Amino acid sequence: MNRRRGIWIVALLAAALGAGAVVVHAGSAAPTLPASALDVTYSCRVQSQHFVSLYAGVTLTTNGKTQPGGVFLNTGVHVIKSGTTTTSVNQVGVEAVKHGVKIDKSACRKVKQQIPLKPKGLPSPPTTVTPSHAGYDSEQCNTTARVLFRVKVKMTGQKPSHALLAIRDVGGKNKPVAFYNWSPQKVAVYTSFACGTP
């Protein structure tokens, strides 16, 4: 698998959707997850091309401006068109901002099934991201028509300070697709051989 760091997920989805495409972080359009529900599992539809896009980054400060870190899953099914602009909404997002946990419930449904919050079944060692090393990681993973994700988030001062995100392929016998151990300062990224640099 190509472990090189990829391009920003904005550019990734723009390329997938064509000219005039933009990507909205989950916080821009998806409803806020209640503070009391910070360990949940959802089943999400996947676009007809059968791949999902994943992005994880740490908080970075450049020229005095801070870009909050986060981890995001985009299955490509929630697309909004306005004139020449196409907007793709992430299905789950955890971002280091106040109330920064969002889920797109229009494309995903909550399920009782839980999946392990561990990298078991995925190649190791992980790709490690820090402010001084890459800053972010972007992946594209082949899947079937539906994926499961489980996200568990720790909040500090109403902001996500740590998150575990596991993604599994429902049609692929629930095989693990990716696992993220995220914080604003460091991310460990585990991905299957179905993933690679876009």
Protein Blocks (a to p, Z undefined) as FASTA:
>chain_A
ZZbdcddfklmmmmmnoghiacddfklmpccddfklmcccddddddfkopaddddddddd
eehiacdddddddehlaccdehjbccdddfbdcddbehiaccdfklbccdfbdcddbfeh
iacddddddfknoopacddddddfbdcdddddddeehiafbdcdddddfkloopafbdcd
ddfkbccddddfkbccZZ
